[in-house]
Amino acid sequence: MTRQKSGRPTEGELEILAVLWNKQSATVREVNEELSKKKDAGYTTTLKLMQIMHEKGLVNRNDSSKTHIYMPAVSRDNTRSLMLSRMIDNLFAGSSAELVMQALGNNCPDKKELEEISLLIESLRKK
């Protein structure tokens, strides 16, 4: 049975994509080593997830040598946009303001971040 391609990665797939976005390309072992720094990650589980991700079109794989090299097939920015749009629709009833208020209420931004937020708000007002 062939898996359906899906642009929406699972939580585990996002963790793998984060490693690949940072490294640009990596073997399963390299990805597993990075994941193991933060949580208990079994090699065979990482391998299976990466095989599924390849079937879903989330990663590309160079299998010209014995050790397969994986690269992200989706960009970090596009994935963020997709996931964020779905989160806003599903958790915040389509309200970006609700999302921002929740985020700022849960995590206090530092001075630099507040300045960046202010500049973004100002540029949005000018549009």
C-alpha positions in Angstrom: 0.0 0.0 0.0 1.4 3.4 -1.0 1.2 6.2 1.5 -0.6 9.4 0.6 1.7 12.5 0.3 1.0 15.0 3.0 2.5 18.4 3.6 1.7 18.3 7.3 4.5 16.6 9.3 3.9 14.9 12.6 5.7 16.1 15.8 8.3 13.4 15.4 8.8 14.3 11.7 9.2 18.0 12.6 12.0 17.1 15.0 13.8 15.2 12.2 13.1 18.1 9.8 14.6 20.5 12.3 17.9 18.5 12.3 17.9 18.3 8.5 17.2 22.1 8.2 20.1 22.8 10.5 22.5 20.3 8.9 21.2 20.6 5.3 21.8 16.8 4.8 22.5 13.9 7.1 22.4 10.1 7.5 19.9 8.4 9.7 22.7 7.9 12.3 23.6 11.6 12.3 19.9 12.5 12.7 19.4 9.9 15.5 22.5 11.2 17.3 21.1 14.7 17.3 17.7 13.6 18.5 19.2 11.5 21.2 20.7 14.6 22.8 17.2 15.8 23.7 15.2 12.5 24.2 15.4 8.8 24.0 15.5 8.1 20.3 15.9 4.6 18.9 17.8 4.2 15.7 15.2 1.9 14.1 12.4 4.4 15.0 14.3 7.2 13.4 15.0 5.1 10.3 11.3 4.1 9.9 10.2 7.8 10.4 12.6 9.0 7.8 11.5 6.3 5.3 7.9 7.4 5.9 8.9 11.0 5.4 10.5 10.0 2.1 7.3 8.4 1.0 5.3 11.5 2.0 7.7 13.8 0.1 9.0 15.6 3.2 12.6 14.5 2.6 14.7 13.6 -0.4 17.1 10.7 -0.2 20.4 10.1 -2.1 20.8 6.3 -2.1 23.7 6.1 -4.6 26.0 4.8 -1.9 25.5 2.2 0.9 24.7 5.0 3.4 21.7 7.0 2.4 21.9 10.7 2.8 18.7 12.6 3.5 17.9 16.2 2.7 14.7 18.2 3.5 12.3 18.4 0.6 10.3 21.1 2.3 11.5 24.5 3.5 11.4 25.6 7.1 9.5 28.8 6.1 6.8 27.0 4.0 6.3 24.4 6.8 6.0 27.1 9.4 3.4 28.9 7.3 1.4 25.8 6.7 1.5 24.7 10.4 0.8 28.2 11.7 -2.2 28.7 9.4 -3.7 25.5 10.5 -3.1 26.3 14.2 -4.7 29.8 13.8 -7.7 28.2 12.1 -8.1 25.3 14.5 -7.1 26.7 17.9 -7.7 30.4 17.6 -10.9 30.5 15.4 -8.9 32.2 12.6 -7.7 35.1 14.8 -4.1 36.0 14.5 -4.5 38.5 17.3 -5.6 35.7 19.7 -2.5 33.7 18.7 -0.2 36.7 19.3 -1.8 37.6 22.7 -1.6 33.9 23.8 2.1 33.7 22.7 3.0 37.0 24.4 1.1 36.1 27.5 2.9 32.8 27.9 6.4 34.0 27.1 7.7 37.5 27.9 9.7 38.8 25.0 13.0 40.6 25.7 13.7 44.2 24.7 15.0 43.3 21.2 12.1 41.1 20.4 9.6 43.8 21.6 11.3 46.2 19.2 11.1 43.8 16.3 7.4 43.2 17.1 6.8 47.0 17.3 8.5 47.4 13.9 6.4 44.7 12.4 3.1 46.2 13.8 4.1 49.6 12.4 4.8 48.2 9.0 1.5 46.3 9.0 -0.3 49.6 9.9 1.2 51.3 6.9 -0.1 48.7 4.5 
